[in-house]
Amino acid sequence: MSGVEKLLEKMLLAGIGTAVEVREQSEELLGRLAARGKEVLSQSGIRNELLHHGTSAEKNTAAQTSGMDVEALREKLAGMTEEQRQAIREILDTLEASAEDQAP
């Protein structure tokens, strides 16, 4: 093989190797991102419930709106990290401010 042929072969093999490496790394990254997304969704379940049902808060008690009793809500809150509880506080503050703005 001449020098040019060896260089072309090396470039072709490098391209194939690059494609395989990118595929493997993208599968790994996709798996990590999906797992992280699932984790975030499971940890933010109450937050989503509060956001989704926030507009019905005036019509129902907090326990009825969230679809759980107060004790179950307390247990979920107790199991949260401080950051998660802070996010809940911010949501509640926003809901209260919105309710105050809408009051006559």
C-alpha positions as CSV (number, residue, x, y, z in Angstrom):
1,M,0.0,0.0,0.0
2,S,1.2,3.5,-0.8
3,G,1.3,6.3,1.7
4,V,-1.9,7.8,0.3
5,E,-3.8,4.5,0.5
6,K,-2.7,4.0,4.1
7,L,-3.8,7.6,5.0
8,L,-7.2,7.1,3.3
9,E,-7.7,3.7,5.1
10,K,-6.8,5.4,8.4
11,M,-9.2,8.2,7.7
12,L,-12.0,5.8,6.8
13,L,-11.4,3.8,10.0
14,A,-11.3,6.9,12.1
15,G,-14.6,8.0,10.6
16,I,-16.2,4.6,11.4
17,G,-14.7,4.7,14.9
18,T,-16.0,8.2,15.4
19,A,-19.5,7.1,14.4
20,V,-19.4,4.2,16.8
21,E,-18.1,6.3,19.6
22,V,-20.7,9.0,19.1
23,R,-23.5,6.4,19.0
24,E,-22.3,4.8,22.3
25,Q,-21.9,8.1,24.1
26,S,-25.3,9.4,22.8
27,E,-27.0,6.3,24.1
28,E,-25.3,6.7,27.5
29,L,-26.2,10.4,27.6
30,L,-29.8,9.7,26.6
31,G,-30.1,7.1,29.3
32,R,-28.7,9.5,31.9
33,L,-30.9,12.3,30.8
34,A,-34.1,10.2,30.8
35,A,-33.2,8.9,34.3
36,R,-32.7,12.5,35.5
37,G,-35.9,13.6,34.0
38,K,-37.8,10.8,35.7
39,E,-36.2,11.7,39.0
40,V,-37.1,15.3,38.7
41,L,-40.7,14.5,37.8
42,S,-41.1,12.2,40.7
43,Q,-39.6,14.7,43.1
44,S,-41.8,17.5,41.8
45,G,-45.1,15.7,41.9
46,I,-46.6,17.8,44.7
47,R,-45.4,21.0,43.0
48,N,-47.2,20.0,39.8
49,E,-50.3,19.1,41.7
50,L,-50.3,22.5,43.4
51,L,-49.8,24.3,40.1
52,H,-52.4,22.2,38.3
53,H,-55.0,22.7,41.0
54,G,-54.1,26.2,42.1
55,T,-57.0,27.8,40.3
56,S,-59.5,25.5,42.2
57,A,-58.1,26.5,45.6
58,E,-60.8,29.1,46.1
59,K,-63.6,26.5,45.6
60,N,-62.0,23.6,47.6
61,T,-60.0,23.1,50.6
62,A,-56.3,22.4,50.1
63,A,-56.7,18.7,51.0
64,Q,-59.5,18.2,48.5
65,T,-57.7,20.1,45.7
66,S,-54.6,18.1,46.0
67,G,-56.5,14.8,46.1
68,M,-55.0,13.7,49.4
69,D,-55.6,14.3,53.0
70,V,-53.6,16.8,55.0
71,E,-51.6,14.1,56.8
72,A,-50.5,12.5,53.5
73,L,-49.5,16.0,52.3
74,R,-47.5,16.6,55.5
75,E,-45.7,13.2,55.1
76,K,-44.8,14.1,51.5
77,L,-43.5,17.5,52.6
78,A,-41.5,15.9,55.4
79,G,-39.7,13.6,52.9
80,M,-38.6,16.5,50.7
81,T,-35.3,18.3,50.7
82,E,-35.1,21.9,51.8
83,E,-34.8,23.0,48.1
84,Q,-38.0,21.2,47.3
85,R,-39.8,22.7,50.3
86,Q,-38.6,26.1,49.2
87,A,-40.0,25.6,45.7
88,I,-43.3,24.8,47.3
89,R,-43.2,27.9,49.4
90,E,-42.5,30.0,46.3
91,I,-45.5,28.4,44.6
92,L,-47.7,29.1,47.6
93,D,-46.5,32.7,47.7
94,T,-47.3,33.1,44.1
95,L,-50.8,31.6,44.5
96,E,-51.5,33.9,47.5
97,A,-50.3,36.9,45.6
98,S,-52.5,36.0,42.6
99,A,-55.5,35.5,44.9
100,E,-54.9,38.9,46.5
101,D,-54.7,40.5,43.1
102,Q,-58.0,39.0,42.1
103,A,-59.8,39.9,45.3
104,P,-62.3,42.8,45.0
